[in-house]
Amino acid sequence: MSKISILIANYNNGHFFKECFDSLVAQTFTDWEAIILDDASKDNSLELIQNIVKNDPRFKIHINEANRGVGYTKRKLIELGNSEICGFLDPDDALSSNALEIVFKTHSENPEVGLVYSNFTFCDEQLNKVRVHKGTQVTGLDEKYFNFHAEISHFATFKKSIYNKTSGIDIYLKMAEDKDWYMKMCEVAPVKYIDEDLYLYRVHGGGISNKSEDQAAYWHWVALIKMAERRNINIEDLFLENYVLMRKHSNEVTHNTNLKKQIKNSRWVKLGNALGLCKFYKYL
């Protein structure tokens, strides 16, 4: 059994996979497996990935019979992984050559820690480095743990035995599924930040993170509302304050009537209310 499982959820990103593959093959830590799950891509991604992987036994390819979305696919990947330590790597991104060596050492030295994460580097479409995003050590269930500013992010690796103490990745989340399980991991065990630039994050038009700000904010708040229900806490004021920031409005109008009308009329908030996720809706 390999010591680390790298989990790769693919949908229409096979044309970027070569750099992802090369970064894994170049790792200084070699005792790993890569589990790839294609979510019924509509392009030739599967063929491209198969041609790149060829007969390398460390890469295991699986296929969803129908498109199931990122939440389902990533949850399934964890089930398919054979190692105690797992980490997600998107097929359009890449790792630094020492990434697995560093995270495995950190997990080994901190057996009580469930989640280990690092800094990531924003890259352009050709994977040229643009700027580094620094993570933050989260020590409690405060606003840092809400992850408004990607305090926890790539490269996020976890111990499966501790992940299994949570309810797991929510299969119904279309975005922000990572925010959801990061918070769940913080709720059951300590987490550890590594101040190293281990992950190359490619920014391009086809990426799931490049949806509209409204969509990103909506799904982030769905994850936060689910967290509030788990912990039986009220986050209505937090929603009003941070929704304004996400939409780039002035803090001075946070609680006025026009803002509340704007929030109430948002189609994303209306959808959340229809799904029973926005319990604050009746107060707007």
C-alpha positions in Angstrom: 0.0 0.0 0.0 1.3 3.5 -0.9 1.9 6.0 1.8 0.1 8.9 0.0 -2.9 8.8 -2.3 -3.1 11.8 -4.7 -6.8 12.3 -5.6 -7.5 13.9 -9.0 -11.1 14.8 -10.1 -11.2 15.6 -13.8 -13.9 17.2 -15.9 -12.8 18.5 -19.4 -9.3 19.4 -18.2 -7.3 16.6 -19.9 -5.5 19.1 -22.1 -3.8 20.5 -19.0 -2.9 17.2 -17.4 0.7 16.8 -18.8 2.1 19.3 -16.3 0.1 17.7 -13.4 1.5 14.3 -14.4 5.1 15.6 -14.8 5.0 17.2 -11.3 4.0 13.9 -9.7 6.6 11.9 -11.6 9.2 14.4 -10.4 8.4 14.1 -6.7 11.3 13.5 -4.3 9.0 11.3 -2.3 8.2 8.3 -4.4 5.8 6.1 -2.4 2.5 7.4 -3.7 -0.4 6.5 -5.9 -2.6 8.7 -8.1 -6.3 8.0 -8.3 -8.0 9.8 -11.2 -11.8 9.9 -11.5 -13.2 11.4 -14.7 -16.7 12.9 -14.2 -18.0 11.9 -17.6 -16.0 14.6 -19.5 -17.6 15.8 -22.7 -14.2 16.3 -24.5 -11.4 13.9 -25.1 -9.9 14.3 -21.6 -10.0 10.6 -20.8 -8.1 9.7 -24.0 -5.5 12.4 -23.3 -5.0 11.3 -19.7 -4.7 7.6 -20.7 -2.1 8.4 -23.4 0.0 10.5 -20.9 -0.2 7.9 -18.1 0.4 4.9 -20.4 1.4 1.9 -18.4 2.5 3.7 -15.2 1.0 1.5 -12.5 0.9 4.3 -9.9 -1.9 5.9 -11.8 -5.4 4.3 -11.5 -8.2 5.7 -13.7 -11.9 5.5 -12.9 -14.9 6.9 -14.6 -18.3 8.2 -13.5 -21.0 6.8 -15.8 -22.7 10.1 -15.7 -21.7 13.6 -14.7 -22.2 13.8 -10.9 -20.5 17.1 -9.9 -17.4 18.0 -7.9 -18.9 17.0 -4.4 -19.8 13.5 -5.5 -16.6 13.0 -7.4 -14.2 14.1 -4.7 -16.1 12.1 -2.0 -15.8 9.0 -4.3 -12.1 9.6 -4.8 -11.5 9.4 -1.0 -13.3 6.0 -1.0 -11.1 4.9 -3.9 -7.8 6.0 -2.3 -5.9 3.2 -0.5 -3.6 5.3 1.7 -4.1 6.8 5.2 -2.8 10.2 3.9 -4.6 11.7 1.0 -4.5 15.0 -0.9 -6.4 16.6 -3.7 -4.6 17.8 -6.9 -6.6 19.3 -9.7 -5.7 18.0 -13.2 -5.0 21.5 -14.4 -2.6 22.3 -11.5 0.8 20.9 -10.4 2.9 20.4 -7.3 6.4 21.5 -6.4 8.9 18.6 -6.5 9.2 18.4 -2.7 5.5 18.7 -1.9 4.8 15.1 -1.0 8.1 14.8 1.0 7.2 17.8 3.1 3.6 16.9 3.8 4.4 13.3 4.6 7.1 14.4 7.1 4.6 16.9 8.7 1.9 14.3 9.0 4.3 11.8 10.5 5.6 14.3 13.1 2.1 15.4 14.0 -0.1 12.3 14.4 -2.9 14.2 16.1 -3.3 16.6 13.2 -6.0 15.8 10.7 -5.4 18.4 8.0 -2.0 19.7 6.7 -2.0 22.6 4.2 0.4 25.1 2.6 0.7 28.2 0.5 -0.2 28.1 -3.2 1.0 30.1 -6.2 -1.3 31.7 -8.7 -0.2 30.9 -12.2 -1.3 32.0 -15.6 -2.8 29.6 -18.2 0.7 28.4 -19.2 1.5 27.7 -15.5 3.9 30.6 -15.2 4.0 31.9 -11.6 2.3 35.2 -10.9 2.0 35.6 -7.1 1.9 33.5 -3.9 -1.1 33.2 -1.7 -0.1 32.7 2.0 -2.2 30.5 4.2 -2.8 31.0 7.9 -2.5 28.8 10.9 -6.0 28.1 12.2 -6.0 27.4 15.9 -9.7 27.6 16.8 -13.2 27.7 15.5 -13.2 31.5 14.9 -13.5 33.6 11.7 -10.2 32.3 10.3 -11.8 28.8 10.2 -14.7 30.2 8.1 -12.0 30.6 5.3 -13.2 33.9 3.8 -9.7 34.6 2.6 -8.5 31.1 1.8 -6.7 30.8 5.2 -6.8 27.0 4.5 -6.2 26.0 0.9 -3.9 24.1 -1.5 -2.0 21.9 -0.9 -4.5 20.3 1.5 -3.7 16.8 2.6 -5.5 14.8 5.3 -5.5 11.6 7.4 -8.4 9.4 6.2 -8.9 8.0 9.7 -9.6 11.6 11.0 -11.6 12.5 7.9 -13.9 9.5 8.6 -14.9 11.1 11.9 -16.7 13.8 9.9 -19.8 13.5 7.7 -17.4 13.8 4.7 -17.6 15.9 1.6 -21.1 17.0 0.8 -22.1 15.5 -2.6 -24.7 18.3 -3.1 -22.2 21.2 -3.2 -21.5 22.4 -6.7 -18.7 24.8 -5.5 -17.0 25.4 -2.1 -17.0 21.7 -1.3 -13.4 22.3 -0.1 -14.5 25.0 2.3 -17.1 22.6 3.7 -14.7 19.7 4.4 -11.9 22.1 5.7 -14.3 23.3 8.4 -15.4 19.8 9.2 -11.8 18.7 9.7 -11.1 21.7 12.0 -14.1 20.6 14.1 -12.7 17.2 14.9 -8.9 17.6 15.1 -6.1 20.2 15.0 -4.9 21.4 11.6 -1.3 22.3 10.6 -0.2 25.1 8.3 3.1 24.7 6.4 4.7 28.0 5.3 5.9 26.5 2.0 4.8 27.2 -1.6 3.8 23.7 -2.6 1.0 24.1 -5.1 0.8 25.7 -8.5 -2.8 26.9 -9.2 -3.5 27.5 -12.8 -6.0 30.3 -13.6 -7.9 29.8 -16.8 -11.4 30.4 -18.2 -12.5 26.7 -17.9 -11.7 26.3 -14.2 -14.5 25.7 -11.7 -13.2 28.5 -9.5 -13.7 31.0 -12.3 -17.5 31.2 -11.9 -19.2 34.5 -11.0 -18.6 36.1 -7.7 -22.3 35.7 -6.9 -22.0 31.9 -7.5 -18.9 31.6 -5.4 -20.3 33.6 -2.6 -23.6 31.6 -2.6 -21.9 28.2 -2.4 -19.5 29.5 0.3 -22.5 30.6 2.4 -24.3 27.3 1.8 -21.2 25.6 3.4 -21.2 28.2 6.2 -24.9 27.7 6.9 -24.5 24.0 7.1 -21.6 24.6 9.6 -23.8 26.9 11.7 -26.5 24.2 11.9 -23.8 21.6 12.9 -22.6 23.8 15.7 -26.0 25.4 16.6 -24.7 28.9 16.2 -26.3 32.0 14.6 -24.4 33.6 11.7 -27.0 36.0 10.4 -25.0 39.2 11.3 -21.9 37.6 9.9 -23.7 37.0 6.7 -24.9 40.6 6.3 -21.5 42.0 7.1 -19.5 39.7 4.8 -22.0 39.6 1.9 -21.5 43.3 1.6 -17.7 42.8 1.4 -18.0 40.1 -1.2 -20.1 42.4 -3.4 -17.6 45.3 -2.9 -20.0 47.6 -1.2 -19.2 50.1 1.5 -19.3 48.8 5.1 -21.3 51.9 6.0 -24.5 50.5 4.3 -24.2 47.0 5.8 -27.5 46.9 7.6 -29.7 49.4 5.8 -33.0 48.6 4.2 -31.8 48.8 0.6 -29.1 46.3 1.2 -31.5 43.9 2.9 -33.8 44.2 -0.2 -30.8 43.5 -2.5 -29.9 40.4 -0.5 -33.5 39.2 -0.4 -33.9 39.6 -4.2 -30.6 37.8 -5.0 -31.5 34.7 -7.0 -28.9 32.7 -5.2 -30.3 33.6 -1.8 -33.8 32.8 -3.1 -32.6 29.4 -4.2 -31.0 28.8 -0.9 -34.3 29.7 0.8 -36.2 27.3 -1.4 -33.8 24.5 -0.5 -34.3 25.3 3.2 -30.6 26.4 3.6 -31.1 30.1 4.2 -33.0 30.2 7.5 -32.1 33.9 7.9 -34.3 34.8 4.8 -37.5 35.4 6.9 -35.7 38.2 8.8 -34.7 40.2 5.7 
